[in-house]
Structures are given as structure tokens and as C-alpha cells.
Amino acid sequence: MAAYFVTGEMFQGKGRAKADMKKKNRGRWRKNTPQRKNTPWNKYLTAGMVMTGIALILGVAGFFWTPYSTTAMSASEKFAAPSLRHLFGTDNFGRDIFSRVMQGLGTTIVISTLVVFFSGLAGILLGAFTGYFGGVLDEVVMRITDALNGFPSILLTLVIISLLGSGRQNVIISMSLVFTPSFVRIVRGEFIRLKDADYIKRARMMGAGKFRILFVHILPNIFSVFWVSVMIGFNNAILAESGMSYLGIGVQPPDASLGNMLSDAQGYLQAAPWYALAPGLTIVWLVLGFSLFSEGIRRRAEGKQ
């Protein structure tokens, strides 16, 4: 019996020792585990994502489906007020304004995306080489950008379109040429700032080539600044495309565009105010969404830094 009690006490002692070791290890694990910081809610980014997401869904859907045909006319439904049948009402030809807004929204988004893509790509290439290498290439490119920035962007776009002719392709080409200098300056400034950083010097000492330094070591570190300029470029492209279509040198009828819808509606502000409100508020919604999105990205980048 004595041996039994001694053995039981030994097992109980071992059990307590194991429990104590588990508690110590658990506390040590909690102590060494990095605690997650509660990042503040980025309301600008959230609001921008929601607003641009709704616009993108409607714009993309407009290429494949609209409630009514965007070109079908109906004299009996001319200037019909907004209702469940026609959410935004009808225009002077009896066409459904909501369907035309969907198509015009998609057209504006596609043109703005292509403009920002081509001008941003050219800005990255020219800004990277001029900022990193400098020299004669830098002087030539900077003088050209100074000359282009010396003219108002709308006026310069009008001049280029008058030489090339109206239409979607010429609008994209002219706006890309006008938007490129701003991207070149932003990328060039970031490459000048980072080309003499310590990690770039170490990469050179380890034998990294110039192109690897440009596009592997420096380029990824400028995206936080570059994406903000891309969002601002979207806003400017949306307003520029709408302005070109409003003046009659952008997207041509019968294709719908937010700008040419505003141009057509200005003569009917008293008879059918909803005709101008629908495309006008859509432009405001789209620009505000991208503005909030860019502000959210900027604040998030600053928080990480």
C-alpha cells in the first residue's frame, strides 16, 4: 500500500510539472508572438472602392446588356419623366436615358483606362531612363515636357484632335500625348530620389545590371506614389473625355457618351431637367469615387511608411 501511495504521488507530481511547463511555454509563446496592430478604418478607400465598383459594374454591363436599346426612338415616350419603367426618364427622341448612361459610362471608362495606360507606360519608361541616367536624354525630354506643359491641356488636346480628326482613337492618342508629361515628371523625380539609396548602392556592388536596378529594385518602390497619380490621371481623363465629347469632337452620335448627352440636354433644361442631371451626376459620381480611392491609397501608403 505504501508503495502504491508513493507511486501515485510521483505521477501526480509529474502531472503538475507538465502542466506548469505548458503554462510557461504558452505564456512565452504569447510574449514572443507579435501582436497585430488595429489598423484604423480607411473610410476614403472604402467609399472610393464602393463608388468606383458600382460605376465599373454598370459600365461593363452596358457593353453587353441595357434595359432598352440605346438607339431605339419612340415619339410617344418623348421626354417621359423618371419612373419605374424608365429610371432616368427619356430624352428628346424617346430613348431611355438610363440605358444610354450605362453605355456612355462604359465608353468613358474604357477611353480613360486606355489613356492612363498608354501615358503611364510612356511616363514610366521615359521617367526611369531620364531620372536614372540623366545627361542629354534628360535635357531633351524635360524641355519637351516643359513645352507641352506650357499650354492648357484642353487647348493642346483640341489642337491635336483638329490635326488628327475626331473619333475615339484620335481622342485616345491626343489625350495620351497630353497626359504623358505629368507621369514622366513624377517617375523621374522618384528615380532621382532613389538611385543613390543605400540598397541601390549595395545592389551595384553585388553586380546587379542597370536594367535590373531600374525595373526590379527601384520601380516597385515608387508604386505607392505612382498609383495615386494614376487615380488622379483617371479623374482628369474622365473630365477631358467628357469635355471633348461635349464639344462634339469626341465620341460621335449615335454612340452614347456622358459628354455628348450633356451637350444634347442643355437645350432642354426647363422642359426635361432629368435629361442633364443623369449624365452630369454620373460624371460627378465617377470623379468623386476615383478621388476618394486615390486619397485612400495615399493615406494607406503614409500609414505603412
C-alpha positions, 0 to 999 in steps of 0.5 A: 500500500505504501508503495502504491501511495508513493507511486501515485504521488510521483505521477501526480507530481509529474502531472503538475510539472507538465502542466506548469511547463505548458503554462510557461511555454504558452505564456512565452509563446504569447510574449514572443508572438507579435501582436497585430496592430488595429489598423484604423478604418480607411473610410476614403478607400472604402467609399472610393472602392464602393463608388468606383465598383458600382460605376465599373459594374454598370459600365461593363454591363452596358457593353453587353446588356441595357434595359432598352436599346440605346438607339431605339426612338419612340415619339410617344415616350418623348421626354417621359419623366423618371419612373419605374419603367424608365429610371432616368426618364427619356430624352428628346427622341424617346430613348431611355436615358438610363440605358444610354448612361450605362453605355456612355459610362462604359465608353468613358471608362474604357477611353480613360483606362486606355489613356492612363495606360498608354501615358503611364507606360510612356511616363514610366519608361521615359521617367526611369531612363531620364531620372536614372541616367540623366545627361542629354536624354534628360535635357531633351525630354524635360524641355519637351515636357516643359513645352507641352506643359506650357499650354492648357491641356484642353487647348493642346488636346483640341489642337491635336484632335483638329490635326488628327480628326475626331473619333475615339482613337484620335481622342485616345492618342491626343489625350495620351500625348497630353497626359504623358508629361505629368507621369514622366515628371513624377517617375523621374523625380522618384528615380532621382530620389532613389538611385543613390539609396543605400540598397541601390548602392549595395545592389551595384556592388553585388553586380546587379545590371542597370536594367535590373536596378531600374525595373526590379529594385527601384520601380516597385518602390515608387508604386505607392506614389505612382498609383495615386497619380494614376487615380488622379490621371483617371479623374482628369481623363474622365473630365477631358473625355467628357469635355471633348465629347461635349464639344462634339469632337469626341465620341460621335452620335449615335454612340452614347457618351456622358459628354455628348448627352450633356451637350444634347440636354442643355437645350432642354433644361426647363422642359426635361431637367432629368435629361442633364442631371443623369449624365452630369451626376454620373460624371460627378459620381465617377470623379468623386469615387476615383478621388476618394480611392486615390486619397485612400491609397495615399493615406494607406501608403503614409500609414505603412511608411 
